[in-house]
Amino acid sequence: MKNKSYIEGRREVFQDLSNLPKDEVLIMLNFLKYKQDENEKGFSGRVLYQQYLKAATPFIKKAAAELIFFGSPKMMLIGPEDEALWDDVLVVKYNSPESFLNMIQAEDYPSELRAEALEDSRLIYCNSQFVK
């Protein structure tokens, strides 16, 4: 049995985000697993995700978001030895829930390109106790 993949968010979770305090800084932790097979144009998931980031950059800038980290996990130091690592990890800081939600709901936001690139993902909201 294939494990369930998570690409799209649930509406009720995004509603919960909109109920956070307006000045709440959001740190979004993204775990990314790319599609390995090439699409009909010959692009791998990793290449498609790079295209997504390029297309999303104007939206990220408009949201005044900050890409804090983007990299590839290399070794499990604490955790199950047999657990597969994610392909990449991305950490983004948003100044408010509204800026994040406006960005992902904006007309022409390239969410379909993100979905085309990924086999699986996790998007985790972390509160920012030390980052302001």
SULSUL-V290507 format. One record per helix or strand of 2 or more residues. SS is the DSSP state (2 for helix, 1 for strand). FROM is the first residue (numbers start at 1). LEN is the number of residues. Records with the same first field share a line. If there is no record, write none. Layout:
SS->FROM-LEN, FROM-LEN
//
This chain:
2->11-8, 45-18, 97-9, 111-7
1->26-9, 66-6, 88-7, 118-10
//
